[in-house]
């Protein structure tokens, strides 16, 4: 969906990487390896996004670290757009509606790292969760967003994750 609006595949990958979670960071060479693209193509897009104020650049010893500029006035709308296109918002809305006493919903796996994937991995934690409903919901929502949705009920021991909903006490 975003591909029709943003024609540069490299720029699209960078926007997903940095705006799916404000905590995602990256270095030029690491991003180039992750995306399997040339450093020149990545550098060009990073420079344009930084010059436009969407990304921040920070010198870290001999490397330059990039991350989303959360102070940019379009950060929240752009993050919401990325979440909508990935289907995260639909998954969370559906889970909250009828799944039980949901305490927390987390995005894990490739999307939590800002990488494109055919699978959306979600962790749902709470009391009296209707696991059959969630399994059925993941199948229906997966068809809606054209991705396989994997629902987990235990937080991973390690790795990247993004909390997309947390119940307030």
C-alpha positions as CSV (number, residue, x, y, z in Angstrom):
1,X,0.0,0.0,0.0
2,X,2.7,2.5,0.9
3,X,4.6,1.3,-2.2
4,X,2.2,3.2,-4.4
5,X,2.8,6.4,-2.4
6,X,6.5,6.0,-1.8
7,X,8.1,4.7,-5.0
8,X,11.7,4.3,-3.7
9,X,11.8,0.8,-2.2
10,X,14.9,1.7,-0.2
11,X,13.2,4.8,1.3
12,X,10.1,2.7,2.1
13,X,12.2,0.1,3.9
14,X,14.0,2.8,5.9
15,X,10.7,4.4,6.9
16,X,9.3,1.1,8.1
17,X,12.6,0.3,9.9
18,X,12.7,3.6,11.8
19,X,9.0,4.4,12.2
20,X,7.6,1.0,13.3
21,X,9.3,1.8,16.6
22,X,11.0,5.0,17.7
23,X,13.7,2.8,19.4
24,X,15.0,1.3,16.2
25,X,18.5,2.6,15.2
26,X,21.0,1.7,12.5
27,X,24.3,2.3,11.0
28,X,24.9,2.7,7.2
29,X,26.8,-0.6,6.7
30,X,24.5,-2.6,9.0
31,X,21.4,-1.3,7.2
32,X,22.9,-2.0,3.8
33,X,23.6,-5.6,4.8
34,X,20.2,-6.0,6.4
35,X,18.4,-4.7,3.2
36,X,20.9,-6.4,0.9
37,X,21.5,-3.1,-0.9
38,X,24.5,-1.0,-1.7
39,X,25.8,1.5,0.8
40,X,25.5,4.3,-1.8
41,X,21.7,3.7,-2.2
42,X,21.2,3.6,1.6
43,X,23.4,6.7,2.1
44,X,21.5,8.7,-0.4
45,X,18.1,7.9,1.2
46,X,19.5,8.4,4.8
47,X,20.8,11.8,3.8
48,X,17.5,12.9,2.2
49,X,15.5,11.7,5.2
50,X,17.9,13.4,7.6
51,X,17.9,16.6,5.6
52,X,14.1,16.6,5.7
53,X,14.3,16.2,9.5
54,X,12.6,12.8,9.6
55,X,15.8,11.1,10.9
56,X,18.4,12.1,13.4
57,X,22.1,11.5,12.8
58,X,24.5,11.0,15.8
59,X,28.2,10.4,15.7
60,X,29.1,7.2,17.6
61,X,32.9,6.9,17.7
62,X,33.7,6.2,14.0
63,X,30.2,5.3,12.9
64,X,27.1,7.4,12.3
65,X,24.0,6.2,14.1
66,X,20.5,7.0,12.6
67,X,17.1,6.9,14.3
68,X,13.7,8.5,13.9
69,X,13.4,12.1,14.9
70,X,10.5,11.8,17.5
71,X,10.4,15.6,17.8
72,X,9.5,16.0,14.1
73,X,5.9,17.3,13.8
74,X,5.1,14.4,11.4
75,X,6.6,11.7,13.5
76,X,3.3,10.5,15.0
77,X,1.2,10.6,11.8
78,X,4.0,8.8,9.9
79,X,4.3,6.2,12.6
80,X,0.6,5.7,12.5
81,X,0.7,5.4,8.7
82,X,3.4,2.7,9.0
83,X,1.5,0.8,11.6
84,X,-1.7,1.0,9.6
85,X,0.0,-0.2,6.4
86,X,1.6,-3.1,8.3
87,X,-1.8,-4.0,9.9
88,X,-0.6,-3.5,13.5
89,X,-3.5,-1.2,14.3
90,X,-6.1,-3.6,13.0
91,X,-4.6,-6.5,15.0
92,X,-4.6,-4.4,18.2
93,X,-8.1,-3.1,17.8
94,X,-9.5,-6.6,17.2
95,X,-7.6,-8.1,20.1
96,X,-8.8,-5.4,22.5
97,X,-12.4,-5.8,21.4
98,X,-13.1,-9.3,22.7
99,X,-10.0,-11.2,23.7
100,X,-10.4,-11.0,27.5
101,X,-8.6,-8.9,30.1
102,X,-5.6,-7.9,27.9
103,X,-2.8,-6.4,29.8
104,X,-0.3,-5.9,27.0
105,X,0.1,-6.4,23.2
106,X,3.7,-6.5,21.8
107,X,5.0,-6.8,18.3
108,X,8.0,-9.1,18.0
109,X,10.1,-10.6,15.3
110,X,11.1,-8.9,12.0
111,X,8.7,-6.0,12.3
112,X,9.9,-5.1,15.8
113,X,13.3,-4.8,14.1
114,X,11.9,-2.7,11.3
115,X,12.2,-5.4,8.7
116,X,9.6,-6.3,6.1
117,X,8.2,-9.8,6.6
118,X,5.3,-12.0,5.4
119,X,4.6,-12.9,9.1
120,X,3.4,-10.6,11.8
121,X,4.4,-11.9,15.3
122,X,2.3,-10.6,18.2
123,X,2.5,-11.4,22.0
124,X,-0.7,-11.0,23.9
125,X,-0.6,-11.1,27.7
126,X,-3.4,-10.9,30.2
127,X,-5.9,-12.7,32.4
128,X,-8.6,-15.1,31.1
129,X,-7.6,-14.7,27.4
130,X,-9.8,-16.4,24.9
131,X,-7.1,-18.2,23.0
132,X,-9.4,-19.9,20.5
133,X,-10.9,-16.5,19.6
134,X,-7.4,-15.0,19.2
135,X,-6.3,-17.9,16.9
136,X,-9.5,-17.4,14.8
137,X,-8.9,-13.7,14.8
138,X,-5.3,-14.0,13.7
139,X,-6.4,-16.1,10.7
140,X,-9.1,-13.6,9.7
141,X,-7.0,-10.5,10.2
142,X,-4.1,-12.2,8.4
143,X,-6.3,-12.5,5.3
144,X,-7.3,-8.9,5.6
145,X,-3.7,-7.6,5.7
146,X,-2.2,-10.4,3.5
147,X,0.2,-11.6,6.1
148,X,0.4,-14.6,8.4
149,X,-0.2,-13.6,12.0
150,X,1.4,-15.6,14.7
151,X,0.0,-15.1,18.2
152,X,2.2,-15.9,21.2
153,X,1.2,-15.7,24.9
154,X,4.6,-15.5,26.5
155,X,7.0,-12.6,26.2
156,X,10.3,-13.7,24.5
157,X,13.3,-14.0,26.7
158,X,15.4,-11.8,24.5
159,X,15.2,-9.9,21.2
160,X,13.5,-6.9,19.9
161,X,9.9,-6.1,20.7
162,X,7.6,-3.1,20.6
163,X,4.8,-2.6,23.1
164,X,1.8,-1.4,21.0
165,X,-0.7,-1.5,23.9
166,X,-0.3,-1.5,27.6
167,X,-3.2,-1.4,30.1
168,X,-3.0,1.4,32.5
169,X,-3.2,0.5,36.1
